[in-house]
Amino acid sequence: MFSNLINEAQIECILETRSPLFIKSGEEDPLNPTAADDSYIAFYKEGKMIPVIPGTGLKGVFRSRAEVFLKKYGICNIFSYNNSCGKKIADKQKKNKNITGIDKYDLSCAVCKLFGSQGLKSRISFEDFYPIENPVIGKRKGVAIDRISGAARKGAFYDFEYVEYGKFKGKIKIKNFFPWNLKLILLILEDINEGFVTLGGVTSKGFGQMEVKDINMKIRYYDKSKNNGKYEDKGFYIERKIDEKEVKNIFSKIKIDETEVKTQGSDLKNGKVL
């Protein structure tokens, strides 16, 4: 699947907080008496520390939701190696050392075909989403709960910092995609927008609700003979930019069903352009 680049897609969007957002950094500063016990993930950019929604975390959220959507088509258990696509591919490689990327793709379940496994490289990547304007940072106090009594544990108070409000922008990129791959990502973005999928921690207290805005897409095909008149010739490839309204129109006609999900990797080069 990766020896030849057939097509590429970029989905760009804005994630705006509807409720506070807390993605724990995992780092503490014991030498700073004013520092919160728990704080949000922040990166150093343009001379200052700013909060960020890490792409690695987003990929986990999207993969988990994809498993919900695609379960009926048969998915592996990535937490049990013996029942995983990685094991299936490894067993095949023992019998045939000349197994190709397309063979690995065809052996994989619907989720691993896009998100990858121990035996198949992922075709999707998530950028870190950075704020596009100054975010509002909040600070709250919390208290640990005794698991036995269910009451607040005496003296177990802590502070945590979070993003009270912010707009974050980033891209999701897919190489060698089938149309249903893009449709799947758009459905997950829709679930985030409708509140079925939340980001970060403390979600039981209402944190992590996001609004998805300004979805646009850029698509490239490297076989220029496929140009249907909607693509601009860029020399080595043809490219099309699609705004949010057109994205919704195009993908309302795309189906995710067993036939599409089980399409073989070798059929990619023969697919129609969007």
TORMI-473220 format. One record per residue (C-alpha): residue number from 1; x, y, z. Coordinates in nm, 3 decimals. Each point is the difference from the previous one (the first is absolute). Layout:
! TORMI-473220
+------+---------+---------+---------+
! nupa !       X !       Y !       Z !
+------+---------+---------+---------+
!  NUM !       X !       Y !       Z !
...
+------+---------+---------+---------+
END
This chain:
! TORMI-473220
+------+---------+---------+---------+
! nupa !       X !       Y !       Z !
+------+---------+---------+---------+
!    1 !   0.000 !   0.000 !   0.000 !
!    2 !   0.295 !   0.235 !   0.052 !
!    3 !   0.243 !  -0.072 !  -0.283 !
!    4 !  -0.202 !   0.230 !  -0.230 !
!    5 !  -0.174 !   0.320 !   0.102 !
!    6 !  -0.341 !  -0.001 !  -0.172 !
!    7 !  -0.174 !   0.284 !   0.180 !
!    8 !   0.006 !   0.216 !   0.312 !
!    9 !  -0.255 !   0.196 !   0.200 !
!   10 !   0.020 !   0.270 !   0.265 !
!   11 !  -0.295 !   0.083 !   0.221 !
!   12 !   0.041 !   0.332 !   0.181 !
!   13 !  -0.238 !   0.124 !   0.269 !
!   14 !  -0.034 !   0.207 !   0.315 !
!   15 !  -0.086 !  -0.154 !   0.337 !
!   16 !  -0.162 !   0.259 !   0.228 !
!   17 !  -0.072 !  -0.073 !   0.366 !
!   18 !  -0.364 !  -0.021 !   0.106 !
!   19 !   0.108 !  -0.090 !   0.353 !
!   20 !   0.336 !   0.010 !   0.181 !
!   21 !   0.273 !  -0.220 !  -0.146 !
!   22 !   0.255 !  -0.189 !   0.212 !
!   23 !   0.265 !  -0.215 !  -0.163 !
!   24 !   0.244 !  -0.092 !   0.276 !
!   25 !   0.367 !   0.069 !  -0.065 !
!   26 !   0.136 !  -0.268 !   0.232 !
!   27 !   0.269 !   0.242 !   0.117 !
!   28 !   0.030 !   0.171 !   0.336 !
!   29 !   0.214 !   0.286 !   0.128 !
!   30 !   0.067 !  -0.076 !   0.369 !
!   31 !   0.242 !   0.295 !   0.029 !
!   32 !  -0.267 !   0.254 !  -0.095 !
!   33 !  -0.235 !   0.063 !   0.296 !
!   34 !  -0.248 !   0.185 !  -0.223 !
!   35 !  -0.028 !  -0.279 !  -0.257 !
!   36 !  -0.318 !  -0.206 !  -0.018 !
!   37 !   0.016 !  -0.366 !   0.103 !
!   38 !  -0.134 !  -0.099 !  -0.343 !
!   39 !   0.022 !   0.208 !  -0.315 !
!   40 !  -0.091 !  -0.019 !  -0.368 !
!   41 !   0.238 !  -0.107 !  -0.275 !
!   42 !   0.194 !   0.301 !  -0.127 !
!   43 !   0.269 !   0.040 !  -0.265 !
!   44 !   0.252 !   0.278 !  -0.049 !
!   45 !  -0.087 !   0.189 !  -0.317 !
!   46 !   0.081 !   0.349 !  -0.122 !
!   47 !   0.166 !   0.097 !   0.326 !
!   48 !  -0.262 !  -0.121 !   0.247 !
!   49 !  -0.166 !  -0.307 !   0.146 !
!   50 !  -0.341 !  -0.065 !  -0.154 !
!   51 !  -0.257 !  -0.278 !   0.051 !
!   52 !  -0.030 !  -0.257 !  -0.275 !
!   53 !  -0.222 !  -0.293 !  -0.095 !
!   54 !   0.257 !  -0.268 !  -0.084 !
!   55 !  -0.043 !  -0.192 !  -0.322 !
!   56 !   0.087 !  -0.329 !   0.171 !
!   57 !  -0.294 !   0.042 !   0.237 !
!   58 !  -0.234 !   0.092 !  -0.284 !
!   59 !   0.103 !  -0.310 !  -0.192 !
!   60 !  -0.094 !  -0.215 !   0.299 !
!   61 !  -0.340 !   0.168 !   0.029 !
!   62 !  -0.070 !  -0.044 !  -0.371 !
!   63 !   0.115 !  -0.363 !  -0.005 !
!   64 !  -0.220 !  -0.083 !   0.299 !
!   65 !  -0.304 !   0.156 !  -0.169 !
!   66 !   0.082 !  -0.169 !  -0.331 !
!   67 !  -0.013 !  -0.335 !   0.180 !
!   68 !  -0.355 !   0.080 !   0.111 !
!   69 !  -0.109 !   0.079 !  -0.357 !
!   70 !   0.181 !  -0.290 !  -0.168 !
!   71 !  -0.052 !  -0.277 !   0.256 !
!   72 !  -0.273 !  -0.168 !  -0.204 !
!   73 !   0.247 !  -0.056 !  -0.284 !
!   74 !   0.235 !  -0.194 !   0.226 !
!   75 !   0.290 !   0.167 !   0.182 !
!   76 !   0.296 !  -0.145 !   0.183 !
!   77 !   0.095 !   0.040 !   0.365 !
!   78 !   0.318 !   0.208 !   0.005 !
!   79 !   0.042 !  -0.067 !   0.372 !
!   80 !   0.023 !  -0.376 !  -0.056 !
!   81 !   0.288 !  -0.079 !  -0.234 !
!   82 !  -0.127 !  -0.349 !  -0.080 !
!   83 !  -0.326 !   0.153 !  -0.126 !
!   84 !   0.154 !   0.298 !  -0.178 !
!   85 !   0.065 !   0.084 !  -0.363 !
!   86 !   0.368 !   0.028 !   0.086 !
!   87 !   0.006 !  -0.370 !   0.095 !
!   88 !  -0.186 !  -0.096 !  -0.317 !
!   89 !   0.253 !   0.188 !  -0.213 !
!   90 !   0.297 !  -0.146 !   0.191 !
!   91 !  -0.132 !  -0.354 !  -0.053 !
!   92 !  -0.039 !   0.068 !  -0.372 !
!   93 !   0.355 !   0.137 !  -0.021 !
!   94 !   0.139 !  -0.320 !   0.153 !
!   95 !  -0.150 !  -0.194 !  -0.289 !
!   96 !   0.076 !   0.258 !  -0.269 !
!   97 !   0.287 !   0.245 !   0.044 !
!   98 !  -0.100 !   0.182 !  -0.318 !
!   99 !  -0.330 !   0.125 !   0.143 !
!  100 !  -0.079 !   0.347 !  -0.136 !
!  101 !  -0.150 !   0.309 !   0.158 !
!  102 !  -0.322 !  -0.068 !  -0.190 !
!  103 !  -0.007 !  -0.354 !   0.142 !
!  104 !   0.038 !   0.142 !   0.352 !
!  105 !  -0.281 !   0.245 !  -0.069 !
!  106 !  -0.234 !  -0.273 !  -0.124 !
!  107 !   0.072 !  -0.212 !   0.311 !
!  108 !  -0.088 !   0.288 !   0.233 !
!  109 !  -0.332 !   0.092 !   0.158 !
!  110 !  -0.183 !   0.320 !  -0.099 !
!  111 !   0.151 !   0.204 !   0.285 !
!  112 !   0.359 !  -0.119 !  -0.044 !
!  113 !  -0.023 !   0.067 !  -0.374 !
!  114 !  -0.013 !   0.371 !   0.081 !
!  115 !   0.156 !   0.040 !   0.345 !
!  116 !   0.267 !  -0.268 !  -0.033 !
!  117 !   0.121 !  -0.288 !   0.215 !
!  118 !   0.323 !  -0.170 !   0.101 !
!  119 !   0.015 !  -0.145 !  -0.349 !
!  120 !  -0.137 !   0.287 !  -0.211 !
!  121 !   0.104 !   0.363 !  -0.001 !
!  122 !  -0.273 !   0.254 !   0.070 !
!  123 !  -0.128 !   0.201 !  -0.297 !
!  124 !  -0.143 !   0.277 !   0.218 !
!  125 !   0.183 !   0.263 !   0.204 !
!  126 !  -0.124 !   0.274 !   0.231 !
!  127 !   0.177 !   0.331 !   0.046 !
!  128 !   0.010 !   0.167 !   0.339 !
!  129 !  -0.284 !   0.253 !   0.016 !
!  130 !   0.130 !   0.343 !   0.111 !
!  131 !  -0.207 !   0.299 !   0.118 !
!  132 !  -0.071 !   0.262 !  -0.265 !
!  133 !  -0.062 !   0.273 !   0.258 !
!  134 !   0.092 !   0.051 !   0.364 !
!  135 !  -0.170 !  -0.273 !   0.207 !
!  136 !  -0.157 !   0.073 !   0.338 !
!  137 !   0.162 !  -0.204 !   0.278 !
!  138 !  -0.192 !  -0.097 !   0.314 !
!  139 !   0.094 !  -0.154 !   0.334 !
!  140 !  -0.217 !  -0.209 !   0.230 !
!  141 !   0.031 !  -0.193 !   0.322 !
!  142 !  -0.090 !  -0.366 !   0.021 !
!  143 !  -0.018 !  -0.260 !   0.272 !
!  144 !   0.084 !  -0.369 !  -0.014 !
!  145 !  -0.282 !  -0.246 !   0.074 !
!  146 !   0.043 !  -0.294 !   0.236 !
!  147 !  -0.082 !  -0.312 !  -0.203 !
!  148 !  -0.136 !  -0.185 !   0.301 !
!  149 !  -0.217 !   0.264 !   0.166 !
!  150 !  -0.080 !   0.196 !  -0.315 !
!  151 !   0.060 !   0.321 !   0.195 !
!  152 !   0.265 !   0.267 !  -0.040 !
!  153 !   0.335 !  -0.112 !   0.137 !
!  154 !   0.112 !   0.223 !   0.285 !
!  155 !   0.270 !   0.245 !  -0.101 !
!  156 !   0.023 !  -0.136 !  -0.355 !
!  157 !  -0.044 !   0.329 !  -0.183 !
!  158 !   0.175 !   0.085 !  -0.324 !
!  159 !   0.008 !   0.276 !  -0.263 !
!  160 !  -0.023 !  -0.047 !  -0.373 !
!  161 !   0.033 !   0.238 !  -0.292 !
!  162 !  -0.202 !  -0.035 !  -0.317 !
!  163 !  -0.106 !   0.184 !  -0.314 !
!  164 !  -0.315 !   0.196 !   0.081 !
!  165 !  -0.045 !   0.105 !  -0.362 !
!  166 !   0.200 !  -0.046 !  -0.316 !
!  167 !  -0.006 !  -0.057 !  -0.374 !
!  168 !   0.244 !  -0.258 !  -0.135 !
!  169 !   0.088 !  -0.059 !  -0.364 !
!  170 !   0.173 !  -0.295 !  -0.162 !
!  171 !  -0.002 !  -0.259 !  -0.277 !
!  172 !  -0.073 !  -0.368 !  -0.045 !
!  173 !   0.190 !  -0.161 !  -0.288 !
!  174 !  -0.068 !  -0.327 !  -0.181 !
!  175 !   0.215 !  -0.164 !  -0.268 !
!  176 !  -0.136 !  -0.249 !  -0.253 !
!  177 !  -0.359 !   0.044 !   0.114 !
!  178 !  -0.324 !  -0.157 !  -0.108 !
!  179 !  -0.301 !   0.239 !   0.010 !
!  180 !  -0.150 !  -0.188 !   0.296 !
!  181 !   0.313 !   0.084 !   0.204 !
!  182 !  -0.073 !   0.371 !  -0.033 !
!  183 !  -0.370 !  -0.055 !   0.067 !
!  184 !   0.090 !  -0.181 !   0.323 !
!  185 !   0.213 !   0.289 !   0.127 !
!  186 !  -0.276 !   0.249 !  -0.084 !
!  187 !  -0.253 !  -0.213 !   0.194 !
!  188 !   0.227 !   0.003 !   0.305 !
!  189 !   0.040 !   0.378 !  -0.026 !
!  190 !  -0.380 !   0.019 !  -0.012 !
!  191 !  -0.023 !  -0.208 !   0.318 !
!  192 !   0.247 !   0.234 !   0.172 !
!  193 !  -0.210 !   0.297 !  -0.110 !
!  194 !  -0.318 !  -0.161 !   0.134 !
!  195 !   0.156 !  -0.088 !   0.336 !
!  196 !   0.011 !  -0.379 !  -0.038 !
!  197 !   0.380 !   0.009 !   0.006 !
!  198 !   0.195 !   0.214 !   0.249 !
!  199 !   0.367 !   0.090 !   0.027 !
!  200 !   0.237 !  -0.009 !   0.295 !
!  201 !  -0.074 !  -0.082 !   0.362 !
!  202 !  -0.254 !   0.093 !   0.270 !
!  203 !  -0.276 !  -0.067 !  -0.253 !
!  204 !  -0.231 !  -0.129 !   0.276 !
!  205 !  -0.011 !   0.360 !   0.124 !
!  206 !  -0.093 !   0.134 !  -0.341 !
!  207 !   0.347 !   0.073 !  -0.133 !
!  208 !   0.110 !  -0.074 !  -0.356 !
!  209 !  -0.305 !   0.107 !  -0.203 !
!  210 !   0.117 !   0.142 !  -0.333 !
!  211 !  -0.154 !   0.169 !  -0.302 !
!  212 !   0.143 !  -0.084 !  -0.343 !
!  213 !   0.018 !   0.294 !  -0.239 !
!  214 !   0.129 !   0.097 !  -0.344 !
!  215 !   0.062 !  -0.348 !  -0.139 !
!  216 !   0.178 !   0.014 !  -0.333 !
!  217 !   0.186 !  -0.256 !  -0.202 !
!  218 !   0.285 !  -0.019 !  -0.247 !
!  219 !   0.027 !  -0.307 !  -0.224 !
!  220 !   0.282 !  -0.107 !  -0.232 !
!  221 !   0.023 !  -0.274 !  -0.261 !
!  222 !   0.334 !  -0.093 !  -0.155 !
!  223 !  -0.150 !  -0.149 !  -0.317 !
!  224 !  -0.079 !   0.317 !  -0.194 !
!  225 !  -0.204 !  -0.193 !  -0.257 !
!  226 !  -0.272 !  -0.029 !   0.265 !
!  227 !  -0.081 !   0.371 !  -0.015 !
!  228 !  -0.378 !   0.041 !  -0.024 !
!  229 !   0.023 !   0.371 !  -0.065 !
!  230 !  -0.029 !   0.095 !   0.368 !
!  231 !   0.371 !  -0.025 !   0.075 !
!  232 !   0.284 !   0.244 !  -0.061 !
!  233 !   0.310 !  -0.135 !  -0.172 !
!  234 !   0.296 !   0.059 !   0.232 !
!  235 !   0.263 !  -0.168 !  -0.215 !
!  236 !   0.070 !  -0.321 !   0.189 !
!  237 !  -0.361 !  -0.042 !   0.117 !
!  238 !  -0.352 !   0.138 !  -0.026 !
!  239 !  -0.153 !   0.175 !   0.300 !
!  240 !  -0.343 !   0.110 !   0.115 !
!  241 !  -0.094 !   0.223 !   0.293 !
!  242 !  -0.344 !  -0.065 !   0.146 !
!  243 !  -0.180 !   0.234 !   0.241 !
!  244 !  -0.230 !  -0.109 !   0.282 !
!  245 !  -0.325 !   0.023 !  -0.197 !
!  246 !   0.138 !  -0.205 !  -0.288 !
!  247 !   0.157 !  -0.253 !   0.240 !
!  248 !  -0.344 !  -0.072 !   0.145 !
!  249 !  -0.154 !  -0.029 !  -0.347 !
!  250 !   0.265 !  -0.239 !  -0.136 !
!  251 !   0.014 !  -0.231 !   0.300 !
!  252 !  -0.376 !  -0.021 !   0.048 !
!  253 !   0.013 !  -0.228 !  -0.306 !
!  254 !   0.286 !  -0.219 !   0.128 !
!  255 !  -0.097 !  -0.324 !   0.174 !
!  256 !   0.175 !  -0.203 !   0.266 !
!  257 !  -0.115 !  -0.358 !  -0.043 !
!  258 !   0.152 !  -0.348 !  -0.011 !
!  259 !   0.078 !   0.023 !  -0.370 !
!  260 !   0.194 !   0.324 !   0.043 !
!  261 !   0.177 !  -0.102 !   0.321 !
!  262 !   0.119 !  -0.329 !  -0.149 !
!  263 !   0.124 !   0.149 !  -0.328 !
!  264 !   0.345 !  -0.140 !  -0.073 !
!  265 !   0.306 !   0.221 !   0.005 !
!  266 !   0.078 !  -0.079 !  -0.363 !
!  267 !  -0.324 !   0.176 !  -0.101 !
!  268 !   0.122 !   0.337 !   0.127 !
!  269 !   0.171 !   0.106 !  -0.323 !
!  270 !  -0.319 !  -0.074 !  -0.197 !
!  271 !  -0.228 !   0.209 !   0.221 !
!  272 !  -0.184 !   0.306 !  -0.125 !
!  273 !   0.106 !   0.347 !   0.110 !
!  274 !  -0.226 !   0.193 !   0.235 !
+------+---------+---------+---------+
END
